[in-house]
Structures are given as C-alpha cells and as structure tokens.
Amino acid sequence: MTAVPAEPNDLVISRLLRAPRAALWRAWTEPELLKAWWCPKPWTTEVRAFDLRPGGAFHTFMQGPDGGTSDNPGCFLEIVPRARLVVTSALVADWRPGTPWLSFTAVITMADEGDGTRYVAHVMHPDAEPRDRHETLGFFDGWNTAIDQLEACARDLP
C-alpha cells in the first residue's frame, strides 16, 4: 500500500487488490453493489442519484449508527470502462456548480497487475485547508476500510 501524494493538495492510496478488475468495476458502477461497500461499516450508504455518464449525478448519503450523517452530492466527470472513474463534489448533475462541505475531485484507476488489480484513489483538493481537513477526518483509515470492503464485495461476485 502506498499513501504518497502526487501534489501537496492531494491524498493518494495505491493498493494491489486480490479481485478481478471487471468485478471491481461492477462494484463501483452498480448502485446496489456500491451501497454494500461505500462507507466503513457500521455506517450505511443510500445511493440517491447515480447517472453513469460525464455530467451525470453521483450522490451518496451516509448514516452512522449514532445518527451522524454525511450528504455527498457530486458529478461524474469521466468514465473509461473498467479503467478510470473521475468524480467531483464541486459540481452536481449536468455540470451545475455545487456547494460541497468538502471540495475534491477523485480519480479512481484500475489496472491489471499480476493476479490482481492495481487500484489507485487519487483525491485532489483545491488547497491545503480541505486537504488537511479530509485527512484529519480519517481519509486514510476510512478510505482504506472502504477499499477492503470493495475488495471483499468484488471477490464475492460471480
């Protein structure tokens, strides 16, 4: 696992997952599967919008067992089947400007490597303040837990 930022305002996780790329792609692009792994358990995810196209809505709502919530509307920017997804919280559906509580753009890439898949989550922030806030909120622990859940979900797919 690597966690070295490419630029000062970026957070990056690179891992070799023991799951086929096609299954990881399914887990990312089928809303019912996304709900199963998206946030660290025991939190749950509701997929409120999922329009897999550039400019399409990507909106998740997470809820914790203590009643805490995280509402995350956003927009898909780029989709390269089985290879790359780019989403942002800075825009919502149809390229409309958003007002996110945490502004970032995430580039998710998947590539075959050995008997697994190299999975990279590269999360870019506009400046140091949101980057530091994201890291303090538990970026590495939370995203790595979700990636563990993604890997398990993908391994269980037919």
Salt bridges, closest charged atoms under 4 A:
ASP10 OD2 - HIS122 NE2 2.68
GLU30 OE2 - ARG26 NE 2.79
GLU32 OE1 - LYS35 NZ 3.46
GLU46 OE2 - ARG48 NE 3.19
ASP51 OD2 - ARG53 NE 2.76
ASP71 OD1 - ARG48 NH1 3.83
ASP71 OD1 - HIS59 NE2 2.52
GLU78 OE1 - ARG84 NE 2.67
ASP94 OD1 - ARG53 NH2 2.79
ASP112 OD2 - ARG21 NH2 3.08
GLU113 OE1 - ARG118 NE 2.99
ASP115 OD1 - ARG18 NH1 2.40
GLU129 OE2 - ARG133 NE 3.01
ASP132 OD1 - ARG131 NH1 3.46
GLU135 OE1 - ARG131 NH1 2.53
ASP148 OD1 - ARG15 NH2 2.49
GLU151 OE2 - ARG155 NH2 3.21
